[in-house]
Amino acid sequence: MSTRLALVAGEPAGIGPECCVRIAQQSHSAHLIAIADPDTLCLAAEALKLPLRLIAADQKAEKGELAILPFRQKAATVFGNANPANASFVIDTLLRAAQGCLDNEFQGMVTGPVNKASINAGGIAYTGTTELLADYSHCDVVMMLANPQMRVALATTHLALREVPDAITVAGLKNTLAILHRSLQTQFAIANPRIAVLGLNPHAGENGILGREEIEIIEPCLQQLRESGMPLIGPLPADTAFLPGKLSQFDAVLAMYHDQGLPVLKHAGFEHAVNITLGLPYPRVAVDHGTALEIAGKGIADASSLLAAVTQCTQLANSRNAK
């Protein structure tokens, strides 16, 4: 029986539906089941001028077909115009996929891009899907982005920059590194992961001249974990840690905040990057791009990241099933 993956299209007015239609033109080893509005998927197929036949969730899809669990939007899709009336629809599709994973109806979930502003404008407090799924499953998680060149995990995720220093604590870092270390072992089959940890401040604080977080928080945390047998490198200055010669020595990098590590990863391979949520009781992989409202409905969306997410999620789910 093939691996079943929930495929959440995300924001209806963005490029998520188009990307779903594009990957439906290919064969996949996993059984993809879209959780979306059928009308929006058909509208996306029209924009792309591609064939699309929607079939029942339990049917095997051929090229040009997509199995679907239909959810209905409150407002019809207008590509490029994210309607806050559809905020609850977007959240409901994500949670339906999450519950299906918890119930083993699916062995993993792949998610398209969502629009935070539209969801919040619809009256739902939302900072990101990573946080939403963590709350729903009542577990601690770590956001890690990956492409063929590198893996970058985050100590903090969607926070204003002025809030980051207060959010970095010894306890928090220890928990994050434990999840990252365990996930690299169990999901990526790296027996003894080498994790590089970045400093918070320029030049990793310059021995306290440019900030003391490295001295008072990061280094004490790393030393405690090293004594427990975890090989950790750092804290390293972020401006040189991603040099190819150094990067080749690490299995993953832990950045202290969102824009410290992710711009480097996206520059190195944006089209094939994916967002992996570590720590959930199931694999979840997302695209590494936004809703791109400005090009939605124009038939030019690139589905490379969604295809990479499907491939990565399939591998993680198969690895989990093999144990």
SEPA-64547 format. One record per residue (C-alpha): chain; x, y, z. Coordinates in steps of 0.001 Angstrom, whole numbers, plus 524288, in hexadecimal, padded with zeros to 5 digits. Example, Ala and Ser with C-alpha at 12.3 -4.5 7.8 and 13.67 -1.06 7.14 Angstrom:
<mimars>
MIMAR  vexza      x      y      z
MIMAR      A  8300C  7EE6C  81E78
MIMAR      A  83566  7FBDC  81BE4
</mimars>
This chain:
<mimars>
MIMAR  vexza      x      y      z
MIMAR      A  80000  80000  80000
MIMAR      A  805BC  80D0E  7FBF2
MIMAR      A  80898  817D7  8059D
MIMAR      A  7FD1C  82127  806F7
MIMAR      A  80071  82F8D  807EF
MIMAR      A  7F702  83AAE  80A6F
MIMAR      A  7F977  845B1  800CF
MIMAR      A  7F45F  852BF  805D7
MIMAR      A  7F36F  85CF1  7FB1B
MIMAR      A  7F3D7  8686C  804A6
MIMAR      A  7EF52  87625  8014D
MIMAR      A  7E562  874C5  7F63A
MIMAR      A  7E8E5  881BE  7EFE3
MIMAR      A  7F76D  87EB9  7EF68
MIMAR      A  7FFA6  87588  7E737
MIMAR      A  7FD58  86995  7EFD4
MIMAR      A  7F1FD  8644E  7E7B8
MIMAR      A  7F9B4  86619  7DB1A
MIMAR      A  8054A  85ED9  7E0D5
MIMAR      A  7FC47  853A7  7E4BD
MIMAR      A  7F72D  852E3  7D6D4
MIMAR      A  804F8  852DC  7D161
MIMAR      A  8099B  8478E  7D9C4
MIMAR      A  7FD14  84027  7D66E
MIMAR      A  802A7  83F10  7C8B3
MIMAR      A  80D2B  835E5  7CDE4
MIMAR      A  80D72  8286A  7D3EB
MIMAR      A  81101  82732  7E243
MIMAR      A  814AD  81B94  7EA8F
MIMAR      A  80C04  820E0  7F56C
MIMAR      A  7FD44  821DC  7F4B4
MIMAR      A  7FA64  8307A  7F538
MIMAR      A  7ED36  834D5  7FA64
MIMAR      A  7EA56  8433D  7F8A3
MIMAR      A  7E2D2  84A78  8031F
MIMAR      A  7DD81  8560D  7FBBA
MIMAR      A  7D1C3  85C02  7F502
MIMAR      A  7CF24  854B4  7E83F
MIMAR      A  7CAB3  86118  7E15A
MIMAR      A  7D780  867E4  7E483
MIMAR      A  7DFA1  85C8C  7DF7F
MIMAR      A  7D7C9  85C64  7D2DD
MIMAR      A  7D981  86B13  7D197
MIMAR      A  7E824  86951  7D346
MIMAR      A  7E837  85EB5  7C8D0
MIMAR      A  7E165  86811  7BF82
MIMAR      A  7EB8A  8728C  7C247
MIMAR      A  7F65E  868DE  7BF42
MIMAR      A  7EF3D  86303  7B3AC
MIMAR      A  7F1FA  85593  7B949
MIMAR      A  7E8FB  849D5  7BAAA
MIMAR      A  7E3DD  846A6  7C82C
MIMAR      A  7DA72  83C12  7CC3D
MIMAR      A  7D6CB  83BAB  7DA9A
MIMAR      A  7D470  82E1E  7DFFB
MIMAR      A  7D03B  8283A  7ECE4
MIMAR      A  7DA3E  827A4  7F7D5
MIMAR      A  7DB1B  818CB  7F758
MIMAR      A  7DDC8  81834  7E8BB
MIMAR      A  7EB51  8171A  7E2BE
MIMAR      A  7EE9A  8231A  7DAC0
MIMAR      A  7F471  8228A  7CD2C
MIMAR      A  7FB52  82DED  7C69D
MIMAR      A  7F1F4  8395C  7C5B0
MIMAR      A  7E9E6  83469  7D12C
MIMAR      A  7E9B1  8384B  7DF7A
MIMAR      A  7E2E9  8317E  7EAB3
MIMAR      A  7DB9C  83B1F  7F344
MIMAR      A  7D4E1  83CD8  80042
MIMAR      A  7CC67  84880  7FCA6
MIMAR      A  7CB17  85448  80590
MIMAR      A  7C2B2  85FBC  8018B
MIMAR      A  7C70D  86DD1  8028C
MIMAR      A  7BE13  87876  80796
MIMAR      A  7C1F9  881A9  7FC9A
MIMAR      A  7C518  87E48  7EE88
MIMAR      A  7D354  87F20  7EA7F
MIMAR      A  7D868  88B34  7E3C1
MIMAR      A  7E6B1  88888  7E104
MIMAR      A  7EF56  89336  7E67F
MIMAR      A  7E532  897BB  7F05A
MIMAR      A  7E61B  890A5  7FD6A
MIMAR      A  7D890  89182  8036B
MIMAR      A  7D812  89190  8126D
MIMAR      A  7CADA  88ABD  81163
MIMAR      A  7D281  87E74  80E05
MIMAR      A  7DB31  87F0D  81A19
MIMAR      A  7D3CF  8745D  82154
MIMAR      A  7D407  86BED  8150E
MIMAR      A  7E2E6  86C94  81471
MIMAR      A  7E45C  86917  822D5
MIMAR      A  7DA46  85E36  821D6
MIMAR      A  7E172  857AE  81693
MIMAR      A  7EE31  857E8  81E2E
MIMAR      A  7E7F5  85240  82A56
MIMAR      A  7E0AB  847E8  82276
MIMAR      A  7EDB2  8435A  81D1E
MIMAR      A  7F3D2  843AA  82AA1
MIMAR      A  7E8E6  83B97  83091
MIMAR      A  7E9CD  831F6  8255A
MIMAR      A  7F845  8304A  8283A
MIMAR      A  7F5BC  82E59  836B7
MIMAR      A  7EB88  8240F  83355
MIMAR      A  7F4ED  81D6E  829AA
MIMAR      A  7EB87  82027  81E94
MIMAR      A  7F740  826F2  8187E
MIMAR      A  80590  823F9  81ABE
MIMAR      A  8099B  8321C  818E7
MIMAR      A  80532  83F5F  81420
MIMAR      A  80A2B  848C8  809D9
MIMAR      A  805AC  856D1  80AB7
MIMAR      A  80504  861C8  800E7
MIMAR      A  806D4  87024  8045D
MIMAR      A  7FD3E  877B8  80CBE
MIMAR      A  7FB0F  88640  80E90
MIMAR      A  7FD09  88A59  81CB9
MIMAR      A  7F75F  897F1  81AD0
MIMAR      A  7EAC6  892CA  814D8
MIMAR      A  7E8E1  888BD  81FA2
MIMAR      A  7EADC  892ED  82A37
MIMAR      A  7E1D9  89C53  82304
MIMAR      A  7D7C0  8916C  82375
MIMAR      A  7D7F5  891DA  83249
MIMAR      A  7E0FE  88647  834DA
MIMAR      A  7ED7F  88877  83C99
MIMAR      A  7F7C4  881AB  83468
MIMAR      A  80696  882D9  8342D
MIMAR      A  809C9  87732  82B9A
MIMAR      A  80636  8693C  82848
MIMAR      A  811C2  863ED  83007
MIMAR      A  80C38  86A00  83C6F
MIMAR      A  7FE4E  865F3  838EF
MIMAR      A  801EC  857A5  83758
MIMAR      A  80A3B  857AB  843A2
MIMAR      A  7FED8  85CE8  84BA9
MIMAR      A  7F56B  85346  84587
MIMAR      A  7FE22  84798  8487E
MIMAR      A  80248  84CDE  855E1
MIMAR      A  810BC  84B3B  8533F
MIMAR      A  81D13  85338  851DA
MIMAR      A  82201  8549C  8440E
MIMAR      A  82D71  85A21  83C84
MIMAR      A  82CA6  86087  82F30
MIMAR      A  83737  85BD1  825EF
MIMAR      A  838EB  85FD5  817DA
MIMAR      A  840C4  8575A  80EB5
MIMAR      A  84593  856B0  800D2
MIMAR      A  84FF6  84E1A  7FA8C
MIMAR      A  85AAB  85722  7FFB7
MIMAR      A  85720  858CD  80E12
MIMAR      A  84DBA  8572F  81960
MIMAR      A  84AAB  86318  821C8
MIMAR      A  8428F  86208  82E31
MIMAR      A  83D7D  86D85  83616
MIMAR      A  83E4D  87044  8449F
MIMAR      A  83354  87A42  84323
MIMAR      A  829B5  87B23  837FB
MIMAR      A  81FF4  885DA  83503
MIMAR      A  823CA  89043  83ECD
MIMAR      A  8265E  89EB6  83D77
MIMAR      A  83500  8A0EB  83DDD
MIMAR      A  8345B  8A8CE  84A6D
MIMAR      A  82E26  89D16  85148
MIMAR      A  83881  8932B  84D4D
MIMAR      A  842C7  89506  8581A
MIMAR      A  838D5  89313  862FF
MIMAR      A  833D3  886C0  85C43
MIMAR      A  8412C  88030  85C5A
MIMAR      A  84314  878CA  86917
MIMAR      A  84B7D  86D76  86D7B
MIMAR      A  83F82  864DF  86F6C
MIMAR      A  839DD  8688E  8624F
MIMAR      A  84690  86613  85B0D
MIMAR      A  8487E  858F8  861B0
MIMAR      A  83ADF  854B8  85DA4
MIMAR      A  83CC5  85989  84FB2
MIMAR      A  849E6  852CE  84E3B
MIMAR      A  844A0  84636  85408
MIMAR      A  8398A  845F3  84A0B
MIMAR      A  842C3  8495A  83EE5
MIMAR      A  84CDD  83F3B  842F5
MIMAR      A  842AE  8346E  844AA
MIMAR      A  83BFB  837B4  837C1
MIMAR      A  848B8  83743  8302B
MIMAR      A  84B1E  829D2  835F4
MIMAR      A  83D87  82419  83454
MIMAR      A  83882  82ABA  82801
MIMAR      A  8450D  82D03  8206A
MIMAR      A  84CD7  82120  824F8
MIMAR      A  8587E  82923  82998
MIMAR      A  85DD2  82156  83506
MIMAR      A  8663C  82C1B  83AF0
MIMAR      A  8615C  83936  835B7
MIMAR      A  86ABD  8449E  83520
MIMAR      A  86309  850DD  83869
MIMAR      A  868AF  85E7E  83723
MIMAR      A  86287  868A0  84010
MIMAR      A  86312  876EE  83C3E
MIMAR      A  86507  8820E  845B3
MIMAR      A  85A91  88C64  84730
MIMAR      A  86327  8984A  845C3
MIMAR      A  86CB8  89CBB  83B36
MIMAR      A  8796E  89508  83C27
MIMAR      A  872A2  88C54  8462C
MIMAR      A  8736D  89769  84FFB
MIMAR      A  8821B  89A13  84E8A
MIMAR      A  884F8  894DF  85C38
MIMAR      A  87A2E  89D04  86228
MIMAR      A  87D62  8A9DA  85B6C
MIMAR      A  871B6  8A8EB  85234
MIMAR      A  86866  8A1E1  85B66
MIMAR      A  868BC  897E3  86640
MIMAR      A  85E8A  88E06  861CA
MIMAR      A  8692B  88507  85CB0
MIMAR      A  8706F  88543  869AC
MIMAR      A  864B1  88499  872B8
MIMAR      A  85B0E  87C13  86B1E
MIMAR      A  85FDE  87562  85ED5
MIMAR      A  86D40  87043  862F6
MIMAR      A  8688B  86B12  8703F
MIMAR      A  85D99  863DA  86947
MIMAR      A  866E2  85DF2  85F4F
MIMAR      A  87081  859DE  869C8
MIMAR      A  865EA  852B8  87165
MIMAR      A  86197  84B6F  86541
MIMAR      A  86F84  8482B  8614D
MIMAR      A  8717C  841DC  86E87
MIMAR      A  865B1  83950  86BA4
MIMAR      A  86C1A  834A0  85F1A
MIMAR      A  8664D  83DB0  854DA
MIMAR      A  870A9  842BB  84B4C
MIMAR      A  86DCD  85127  849AC
MIMAR      A  875E9  85B94  842EF
MIMAR      A  874E7  869C5  846EE
MIMAR      A  87051  873A9  849B1
MIMAR      A  87507  877D3  83C4B
MIMAR      A  8747E  8852F  835BD
MIMAR      A  86946  8849E  82C2D
MIMAR      A  8707C  88C37  821A1
MIMAR      A  87A98  88175  81F75
MIMAR      A  8739E  874FF  823C7
MIMAR      A  86D8E  87307  81654
MIMAR      A  87A43  8735C  80EC8
MIMAR      A  87AAF  866DA  80698
MIMAR      A  886CD  861B3  80D50
MIMAR      A  8808A  862CE  81AA4
MIMAR      A  872EA  85EE3  81690
MIMAR      A  877E7  851EC  81171
MIMAR      A  87BDE  84E6B  81F53
MIMAR      A  86DF1  84F82  824C3
MIMAR      A  861A4  8474E  82361
MIMAR      A  85931  852C7  82789
MIMAR      A  85A3C  860D3  82C23
MIMAR      A  85228  8669E  8372B
MIMAR      A  84F8B  87511  834E2
MIMAR      A  84ABF  87DA7  83FE9
MIMAR      A  84039  88478  837FC
MIMAR      A  838DA  883A6  82B31
MIMAR      A  84084  88D15  822B0
MIMAR      A  84DCD  88924  827E7
MIMAR      A  84E40  87C36  820B5
MIMAR      A  8434C  87B7C  816DE
MIMAR      A  847D7  885D4  80D21
MIMAR      A  8545F  87DFF  80B28
MIMAR      A  84CFA  8715B  808F5
MIMAR      A  8435D  87794  7FF9D
MIMAR      A  84E31  87E07  7F7E6
MIMAR      A  8552D  870F9  7F6C7
MIMAR      A  8496A  869B9  7F144
MIMAR      A  83C24  8701D  7F2C9
MIMAR      A  834EF  867FC  7E8AC
MIMAR      A  8382F  85B09  7EF39
MIMAR      A  8374D  85F4F  7FD70
MIMAR      A  82D11  859D6  806AA
MIMAR      A  82869  85CD5  81466
MIMAR      A  8284E  85115  81DA0
MIMAR      A  821C0  8513F  82AF2
MIMAR      A  829CE  848D8  83433
MIMAR      A  823DE  8434E  840A3
MIMAR      A  81626  84086  83BC1
MIMAR      A  81131  83278  83CE7
MIMAR      A  8109D  831FB  82E03
MIMAR      A  81866  837C1  822A1
MIMAR      A  8146C  84546  81E28
MIMAR      A  81B39  84BF2  812E4
MIMAR      A  81777  85906  80CF3
MIMAR      A  81B95  86140  80182
MIMAR      A  825E2  86B70  803FC
MIMAR      A  81EDA  876DD  7FDCF
MIMAR      A  81325  87F9F  7FFC7
MIMAR      A  8063D  880C0  7F8D6
MIMAR      A  80BCF  88952  7EDD5
MIMAR      A  7FECB  8902B  7EC00
MIMAR      A  804AE  898EA  7E192
MIMAR      A  8063A  88D7B  7D818
MIMAR      A  7FAFC  884C5  7DC7F
MIMAR      A  7F1D4  880CA  7D1A4
MIMAR      A  7FB76  88496  7C6F7
MIMAR      A  7FFDE  876B4  7C44B
MIMAR      A  80E37  87940  7C724
MIMAR      A  80FAD  873EF  7D4FE
MIMAR      A  81B58  86AF3  7D72A
MIMAR      A  8178D  85E74  7DE5D
MIMAR      A  82595  85A0D  7E10C
MIMAR      A  824CD  85C71  7EFB9
MIMAR      A  817E5  8553A  7F0FD
MIMAR      A  81D5A  849D4  7E951
MIMAR      A  82961  849C9  7F21A
MIMAR      A  82069  84A1D  7FE02
MIMAR      A  818CB  83E48  7F91D
MIMAR      A  82578  836E8  7F691
MIMAR      A  82B0A  83A49  803F1
MIMAR      A  81E71  83719  80B2E
MIMAR      A  81D7B  82A11  8041E
MIMAR      A  82B56  826A4  8082F
MIMAR      A  828DC  82A72  81666
MIMAR      A  81C07  822EE  816D6
MIMAR      A  82213  816D6  810C8
MIMAR      A  82D74  8178C  81A45
MIMAR      A  82401  8184C  825A6
MIMAR      A  81BC4  80D11  82066
MIMAR      A  827C9  8047E  81EE3
MIMAR      A  82AC3  804D8  82D77
</mimars>
